[in-house]
Amino acid sequence: MNKKGISLIELLGALVIMGIAISMSAILINFFVLANNKITTSNRANYESILFIQTMKSEFDALEPNEYDTCRRDTCLILIEEYTYELNDISNELELVVLDTPIEVELKFENLSFYKDNTAYIFDGFTLSADSELIFEEISNVLYITFDFYLVSAEGDIFDYTMTYSYSLSNIPSG
């Protein structure tokens, strides 16, 4: 028998096979898009945390606290710089300078935000989890500060980070 064209069954078979191929492709594309979104969100969280850590470290390096205090609650820390040393241009020696008004910097996690001197740090595209905390401990005249913070994306993904810093504490030297 001489056939010209395709039968209805062959056409339906071809459509079913193409439908399966297209749906598999759509599933794979969706999987790759979701994976890419997770990677992008993770990269943004890493960027925001690195930016926060760099900002805090540069501010901590500029401040040289000699003492600390706590606020009304244990989730707040006040770093205090009562004195510093400055180079005397004439004698070329370091001289003790006692500050008339000590420099104070207040740090706290509150209301899902981090505050430095009552100014909230803004995490672009993320919020802080209620589990974020500021931990500080004094051991042998060294103050250890740990920031455990959890960034939460709009999708609900949680990314945890830790930053530590330490200061040597001392009273104002005499003389």
C-alpha positions, 0 to 999 in steps of 0.5 A: 500500500502506498501511503502519502502523509502520516496517520492520526495515531502517528500524529498523536504519538508525536504530539505526546512525545513533544509534550513530554519533552517540553514539560521536562524542559520546563521543569529543568528550566524552572529548577535552574531558575530557582537554583540561580535565585538561591545562589543570587540570594546567598551571594547578596547575603554574603555581600551584606554580611561582609559589608557589615563586618568591614564597616564594624571592624573599621569603626572598631579599629578607629575607636580604642576603648579602655572600658565598657559598660552595659545598658539597661539590659544584657543585649546592649554594650557601651564601649568607652574610650577614656584616654588615648596616646598621641605623638608629641611633634616636638619631643617625638614621644607618645603622650598620655591624653585623658579625654575630658569627655570620654567617647562612648559608642553604644551597640545593640540588637533590638527590634530586629535591627542592629544599632550603633549609637541609636542609628540602625544599620540597614541590611539591603534586602534582608532583615535580622532574625530575632535570634541575632545577638551581641555577646560580650565577655571580659576575661583577664582584662580583655573584652571579647565581643561576638556578633552572631547575626542571622540575615533573613531574605524576603523568601525566608532563607536564613543566613548566619554569620559571626563576627568577633572582636577584642579589646584590652581594657585598662584604667587610666595610667597615672602620671 
